[in-house]
């Protein structure tokens, strides 16, 4: 599992905690946001690495089912 996917999984876990624990909702949402930011950073690093790597100019395709099975986009709203 790559770093981006692992970070998205963590963000999803914290979103689920926020839904299950209304008393600490904001705390869990803050954690989810941190993990989403880490996932974005991992994506940027991977893109930069691929651009700099002359040996493999064509990135491997990502299977759409794998992408959607690990990340379930939801709107994060503070209450």
C-alpha positions in Angstrom: 0.0 0.0 0.0 1.4 3.4 -0.9 1.6 6.3 1.5 -1.2 8.2 -0.1 -3.6 5.3 0.2 -2.5 4.7 3.8 -3.1 8.4 4.7 -6.6 8.3 3.0 -7.4 5.2 5.1 -6.5 7.0 8.3 -8.5 10.0 7.3 -11.5 7.8 6.7 -11.1 6.1 10.0 -11.1 9.5 11.8 -14.2 10.6 9.9 -15.9 7.4 11.1 -14.8 8.2 14.7 -16.3 11.7 14.3 -19.6 10.2 13.3 -19.6 7.7 16.1 -18.4 10.1 18.8 -20.3 13.4 18.6 -18.8 14.6 21.9 -15.3 14.7 20.3 -16.4 15.3 16.8 -14.2 18.4 16.2 -11.1 16.6 17.5 -11.6 13.6 15.1 -12.4 15.9 12.2 -9.2 17.9 12.9 -7.3 14.6 12.8 -9.0 13.6 9.5 -8.0 16.9 8.0 -4.4 16.3 9.0 -4.4 12.9 7.3 -6.0 14.3 4.2 -3.3 17.0 4.0 -0.6 14.2 4.4 -2.3 12.3 1.5 -2.1 15.4 -0.7 1.5 15.9 0.2 2.3 12.2 -0.6 0.6 12.7 -4.0 2.7 15.8 -4.8 5.9 13.9 -3.8 5.0 11.0 -6.0 4.2 13.3 -8.9 7.5 15.1 -8.4 9.4 11.8 -8.2 7.8 10.5 -11.4 8.7 13.7 -13.3 12.3 13.5 -12.1 12.7 9.8 -12.9 13.8 9.5 -16.5 13.9 5.7 -16.3 10.2 5.3 -16.0 8.4 8.1 -17.9 5.0 6.3 -17.9 3.4 5.9 -14.5 1.5 2.7 -13.8 -2.3 3.1 -14.1 -4.4 3.1 -11.0 -7.2 0.6 -11.0 -10.5 2.7 -10.5 -12.0 0.0 -8.2 -9.0 0.2 -5.9 -9.3 3.9 -5.6 -12.9 4.0 -4.8 -12.8 1.1 -2.3 -10.4 2.9 0.0 -11.7 6.4 0.0 -15.3 7.5 0.4 -15.6 11.2 -0.2 -17.8 13.0 2.2 -18.2 16.6 3.2 -16.5 17.4 6.5 -18.5 20.0 8.4 -17.8 21.3 11.9 -20.9 21.4 14.1 
